[in-house]
Amino acid sequence: MSETTKSRATWSGKLAFVLSAAASAVGLGSMWRFPYLAAKYGGGTFLLMYFVFVFTIGLALLLLETSLGRKTGQSSIGAFKAFGKKYAFIGIFMSAVPFIIVPYYCVIGGWVTKYLFGYIVTAPEALADGGNYFSGFITSGAESIIFMLIFMALTYFIVALGVNKGIEKANLIMMPALIVMAAAVAIYALTLPGAMDGLAYYLIPDFSKFSPELIISALGQTFFTLSLAMGIMVTYGSYLQKSTKLTSSVSQIAGTTFGVSLLAGLMIVPATFAALGSGDAVAQNSGPSLMFIILPQVFENLGGAATIIGVVFFVLVLFAALTSSLSLVETCTSIISDGAGWSRKRSLIVTIVYVTLMGVLVNLGYSSLSFIQPMGEGSSILDLLDFISNSVMMPIAALLTCVFVGWIIKPQTLIDEVRVSARFRLANVWSVVIKYIAPVMLVVILIAYVAQTMGLFSM
């Protein structure tokens, strides 16, 4: 056992691990992508498919990554290398993903920080001007960078405190607070005139919307919202004590992630119905346009409560963004530390320098570097990084991992690891999912998302 493994940090207990892993999974994708997909694909029909995928394929992949991390006591590169140097390339490929994601994620975190600040100091109608406020901000250059740096500073500070004193304690505060605030906003939204129509639209299945696109979208959302194939769950698994029951832990992570996604829709869809008369604005807008253009208009139409709702909502979204950025920065730090044999402090400094410089570059893609449009007219550096990481590299990394575990080291290797602390009655079913079902689904996701980007397929 190496010195790195000997001195490795461990979670203080199962609750700390579950909350931290769930916090990583509950990010901006849950807040702005899930309500859009649910609204677009028949409400309850999409919810049902998402639920099925989270508790089958999603659960299987979560268990794979966390058990791989716990067995080896290493982040992704070291975890694969532990079975032979020739397999290190899988870990290297997976490890590249968080390094691509975290800079642009922090840029979006800066946008969230700006809107929270805006609702505190500015009249809500100024933020609900149809998009001019948002476009003016992201193209500002200096101001956009300043808010990104504020978000980054919060992230770096918490990670610098360490796994137990920093990440663990922060998530023990932010995750419960996030859930309570989301529930409070959802309850308020449901009291608004017309909100019940939105609730019915969101929850009652519309099977006329059932389609291959719905299935692929639900699969993709499952994959993206559980922090899979980024090295995060391998790293977090490596901090686990052998006594922690992996089967119940990953079930609780999946359950929390599904629950917060459900709450996100309960906040946004009924409120949009109440304010705008239909859910079309949600169904037609995902990502930044939903979060920073449509929702401020929704809040403004709520009248006197707009400022309070805006502040609470963006505090909630800030927590969601922070909990994910913490896991990304922590994973990058752990990868460097394990790979180079450096101290945690030195590895974090390198991570900070890299993420900050790349974040500035991504930010400038909307101002002085806006002439760089790598994916066609109107695209940005952020769009390119998002496509490469989410649509291409993550499905490939997950596919390679399934092939590695299912066909090279064999599922029994990780089944034995899981059984160190749990009975694992569904071991045979899990093996079938990892060997056969998940690889096929991952190939479908990969082809569909690449085809969509090339304009060959619509979702």
Protein Blocks (a to p, Z undefined) as FASTA:
>chain_A
ZZklmmpccdfbfklmmmmmmmmmmcfklmmmmmmmmmmnopjmmmmmmmmmmmmmmmmm
mmmmmmmmmmnopafklmmmmnojklmmmmmmmmmmmmmmmmmmmmmmmmmmmmmmmmmm
pcfklmmnoommmmmmmmnommmmmmmmmmmmmmmmmmmnojklmmmmmmmmmmmmmmmm
mmmmmmmmmmpghklmmmmmmmmccfklgcfklmmmmmmmmmmmnopaklmmmmmmmmpc
fklcfklmmmmmmmmmmmmmmmmmmmmmmmmmmmnopaklmmmpgcjllmmmmmmmmmmm
nojmlmmmmmmmmmmmmmmmmmmmmmmmmmmmmmmmmmnopafklmmmmmmmmmmmmmmm
mmmmmmmmmmpcfeoghiafklmmmmmmmmmmmmmmmmmmmmmmmmmnopklmmmmmmmm
pgklmlmmmmmmmmmmmmmmmmmmmmmmmmmmnopacZZ
